Amino acid sequence: MSNVRKHRAWIGGAAAVAAVAGGLLAVPAHALQGTAADAAAHSHTASIVIGNAERACTGTLVAPQWVLSAASCFADATGAVQPGKPKTATTVTVGRTDLTQGTGGATRTAIRLVPHPERDLVMVKLDTGIAHLKPAVLATTPVSADEAVRAAGFGRTKTAWVPDRLHTAAFTAAAVGSGNVDLALTAVGDGAICQGDAGGPVLREKNGAQELLAVTSRSWRGGCLGTPSTETRTGAVATRVDDVRSWVAGTSYAVPGDLTGDDKPDLVAVDDTGKLRLYPGTGTGGLVAPTVIGTGGWSGASVTHRGDWNGDAMEDVVARVNDEIRVYPNLGSGTLGAPIKIAGGLPTTAQVVGIGDTNRDGKPDLVVTHSNKLFLYPGVVGTAAAVGAPVLIGNGGWDVMDLSALGDANKDGRPDLLARDTRDGVLYAYLGQPDGKTFGDLNEFGRGYTVANRPLIAGAADANLDGTADMWATAGDGTLKFYKGGTDIHGPIDGPSIQVGNSGWGAIRSIS
């Protein structure tokens, strides 16, 4: 077996043996010696190819846009793993146990690396999410003594340098002590972890389902092609993941308001020519130069964005265009796909707000105003974009209100609604309630936001990344202001503002 270590993971042979304590070799490059894997059971397993096949590893899809693997697969010459964009172009193929197949699964480009600060683990972000494949479920408990597990990988076998098939093999895992990060594996039969298996999943079966216990890290490589025949040891070491579930979840968390995939909330605007513009956020409340993501036909539309509607972990754009509510899937970096109609028959003056996931079922929801009433359109759970029948949640007084998605203003885990009374310019925060369907009584958020003074307002989620919901607003002089969210004894309020757009915002007709 080979040892995927944090130092020069791709060096093999005598040099690698001398460099690693205990003689374990790095497992950097190609499949697990064992039996061919069942495609359905391993649809979450990924083949990772770095550069022009200079290096190869295995990984596991743990969220629609994230693969978990061994950090040492991406180590540079110094042994360090640099966070951020991979230094070498990296291709990730998920859900295809036979790499010669041209269909099935999905192939993506790695755009970001997030190494664990202390373990041989790395989260690999994909350029676009994968909606049709189910991520692996992380184990919640560590292995027990002599527990039977299976490992999978695209590495070498006994006879093939670069096999095209995913292989699996059985191992026995030793119990881990408190604080231990490594999991010792003993091969059952002639299984072995070979070069290229690094980062592959170590799985237990529980109640007929698989759980991800660890990812392979180091092995002796006994029996693998290219290993001296004198090496007969087939033991291995894997890095446990059952106790880092919060790190995995926190890394893969989709930031509300982020369309570009950089974990910073963005602003979308319709200009006076009917184009849809995307202004990427800087993470400080500011914005960079826009790109046009809709070339025309957006005049009069009610545009919003807050949440993933098709299950690929990327925030999508939702708009009321004419009398229809449509979802525009995010194809990556904020570019939009063909619209999907999810509702119709609305007045052409209806306001649509992507509020977020009000009922915590994992699907975003919408609030819509028309006919002086407020309606909730609950998102339907599943990978398809859909909403259920509208629910009346506000009986009157809504025609005078400009609405926007504020974010979680009071930090209770529920999205809140921002409303500006166009008659007097008072801003209100309607706080989300535990029932997931309604909003509490109005809570004054700020004053002085008349239509003349601040023509357009938009909730900015947490645009400056300080943990508090913020706001953008255009000014009567054609500039754009960023309002840092704040609180007082009564709850969330508007905070101090800075100018983040110098001119030209008078030509903008809506912001969200």
CORRA-V625850 format. One record per backbone hydrogen bond with DSSP energy under -0.5 kcal/mol. CO is the residue of the C=O (numbers start at 1). NH is the residue of the N-H. If there is no record, write none. Layout:
# CORRA-V625850
co = {CO & CO}
nh = {NH & NH}
This chain:
# CORRA-V625850
co = {2 & 3 & 6 & 8 & 9 & 12 & 13 & 14 & 15 & 16 & 17 & 19 & 20 & 21 & 25 & 26 & 27 & 28 & 29 & 30 & 32 & 33 & 35 & 38 & 40 & 42 & 44 & 45 & 46 & 46 & 47 & 47 & 48 & 48 & 49 & 49 & 50 & 50 & 51 & 55 & 57 & 59 & 60 & 60 & 61 & 63 & 64 & 65 & 66 & 66 & 67 & 68 & 69 & 70 & 71 & 72 & 76 & 76 & 80 & 80 & 84 & 89 & 90 & 91 & 92 & 92 & 93 & 94 & 97 & 97 & 98 & 106 & 108 & 109 & 112 & 113 & 114 & 119 & 121 & 122 & 122 & 123 & 123 & 124 & 125 & 125 & 129 & 133 & 136 & 137 & 143 & 144 & 147 & 149 & 150 & 151 & 153 & 153 & 154 & 155 & 157 & 160 & 164 & 166 & 167 & 168 & 169 & 170 & 171 & 172 & 173 & 173 & 177 & 181 & 183 & 184 & 185 & 186 & 187 & 188 & 192 & 192 & 193 & 194 & 195 & 196 & 197 & 198 & 200 & 201 & 201 & 202 & 202 & 203 & 204 & 204 & 206 & 209 & 211 & 211 & 212 & 213 & 213 & 214 & 215 & 216 & 217 & 217 & 218 & 219 & 221 & 224 & 228 & 230 & 231 & 233 & 235 & 236 & 237 & 237 & 238 & 238 & 239 & 241 & 244 & 245 & 246 & 247 & 248 & 249 & 253 & 255 & 257 & 257 & 258 & 259 & 267 & 268 & 269 & 269 & 270 & 270 & 271 & 274 & 275 & 275 & 276 & 276 & 277 & 277 & 278 & 278 & 279 & 280 & 286 & 291 & 291 & 294 & 298 & 301 & 302 & 304 & 307 & 307 & 308 & 316 & 317 & 318 & 319 & 319 & 320 & 320 & 321 & 323 & 324 & 324 & 325 & 325 & 326 & 327 & 327 & 328 & 329 & 329 & 332 & 335 & 335 & 338 & 340 & 343 & 347 & 351 & 353 & 353 & 356 & 356 & 357 & 365 & 365 & 366 & 367 & 368 & 369 & 370 & 372 & 373 & 374 & 374 & 375 & 375 & 376 & 376 & 377 & 378 & 384 & 386 & 391 & 394 & 398 & 400 & 401 & 402 & 404 & 404 & 407 & 407 & 408 & 416 & 416 & 417 & 418 & 419 & 419 & 420 & 420 & 421 & 421 & 425 & 426 & 427 & 427 & 428 & 428 & 429 & 429 & 430 & 431 & 433 & 438 & 441 & 443 & 445 & 446 & 448 & 450 & 453 & 456 & 458 & 461 & 461 & 462 & 463 & 470 & 471 & 472 & 473 & 475 & 478 & 479 & 480 & 480 & 481 & 482 & 482 & 483 & 484 & 486 & 488 & 491 & 493 & 496 & 498 & 498 & 501 & 504 & 505 & 507 & 510}
nh = {4 & 5 & 8 & 11 & 28 & 16 & 17 & 18 & 19 & 20 & 20 & 21 & 23 & 24 & 219 & 3 & 198 & 56 & 196 & 155 & 34 & 192 & 168 & 42 & 43 & 45 & 61 & 95 & 48 & 59 & 49 & 93 & 50 & 57 & 51 & 91 & 54 & 55 & 53 & 50 & 48 & 46 & 62 & 68 & 136 & 66 & 130 & 126 & 62 & 63 & 124 & 60 & 122 & 73 & 74 & 75 & 8 & 79 & 76 & 82 & 113 & 51 & 110 & 49 & 94 & 108 & 47 & 106 & 99 & 166 & 101 & 94 & 92 & 127 & 125 & 84 & 123 & 121 & 116 & 69 & 124 & 114 & 125 & 67 & 111 & 112 & 131 & 135 & 138 & 212 & 176 & 147 & 173 & 171 & 203 & 169 & 32 & 167 & 31 & 31 & 225 & 157 & 99 & 37 & 153 & 35 & 151 & 188 & 149 & 186 & 146 & 147 & 180 & 240 & 238 & 174 & 236 & 172 & 189 & 191 & 33 & 194 & 2 & 197 & 156 & 154 & 200 & 58 & 216 & 152 & 203 & 213 & 214 & 150 & 206 & 211 & 209 & 206 & 204 & 213 & 139 & 241 & 242 & 202 & 239 & 199 & 4 & 27 & 237 & 25 & 224 & 227 & 231 & 232 & 223 & 222 & 220 & 185 & 217 & 218 & 183 & 240 & 215 & 244 & 248 & 249 & 250 & 251 & 252 & 253 & 255 & 258 & 259 & 266 & 315 & 334 & 279 & 512 & 271 & 277 & 509 & 510 & 274 & 298 & 271 & 277 & 293 & 294 & 269 & 279 & 280 & 291 & 267 & 288 & 282 & 278 & 293 & 276 & 301 & 303 & 320 & 318 & 309 & 316 & 364 & 306 & 328 & 304 & 321 & 326 & 302 & 322 & 324 & 346 & 321 & 326 & 342 & 343 & 319 & 329 & 340 & 317 & 331 & 337 & 335 & 331 & 332 & 329 & 327 & 325 & 350 & 369 & 355 & 367 & 358 & 365 & 360 & 355 & 356 & 377 & 353 & 375 & 351 & 373 & 398 & 370 & 393 & 394 & 368 & 377 & 378 & 391 & 366 & 388 & 386 & 380 & 376 & 374 & 401 & 422 & 403 & 420 & 406 & 418 & 409 & 416 & 411 & 406 & 407 & 430 & 404 & 421 & 428 & 402 & 422 & 424 & 425 & 449 & 421 & 445 & 446 & 419 & 430 & 431 & 443 & 417 & 440 & 436 & 433 & 431 & 429 & 494 & 427 & 450 & 454 & 476 & 474 & 472 & 463 & 470 & 465 & 285 & 460 & 483 & 458 & 481 & 478 & 505 & 475 & 500 & 501 & 473 & 484 & 498 & 471 & 495 & 493 & 491 & 488 & 486 & 484 & 482 & 500 & 480 & 507 & 508 & 272 & 270}
